[in-house]
């Protein structure tokens, strides 16, 4: 079975107050975008002084970096929980899809654009972590599905992971450039369903269809 741990650069350890501020800033970035919020704006939303923010974060770039790495820490914890959970590979994949769909539905469409344009080093660092996480999850899920006779037995696991990652990267690239023709959450859900249908055997496809029909 594939590894369930992630190689990562976790967010800085903060005390309870610092962690709370970082979490709330992450939520504000997701809601309004990154560029739209200055340190003054953030302090106003958080009902604290800028001095308090600067106690925990050197500047806005440090805050953005901490917020993004903390966000990915949370995603990695969720993915590890899913990968070690009960159920077949399709059940777990659908759970992952719903969690990501909910998360993406709540994110302002400008976040990725702002991150790449104004904080390229932060973008590159978090981008590498996200790629590694996606690939490990896909490898684990495909291997599990083949062992459970839900996915085709002739799959090249590494190739499937690379292909899925390429589709996700293209989706993210379009979202960053503002050229994605539909909401990011909707596009992701269709992409993910397409991925499962492409690797499932007849038994897996029938199971997938039965699960999707109950959720319509």
PyMOL commands that set and color helices and strands:
alter all, ss='L'
color gray80, all
select helices_A, chain A and resi 16-32+39-46+50-56+60-83+89-105+111-118+120-147+157-177+184-199+202-214
alter helices_A, ss='H'
color red, helices_A
deselect
rebuild
show_as cartoon
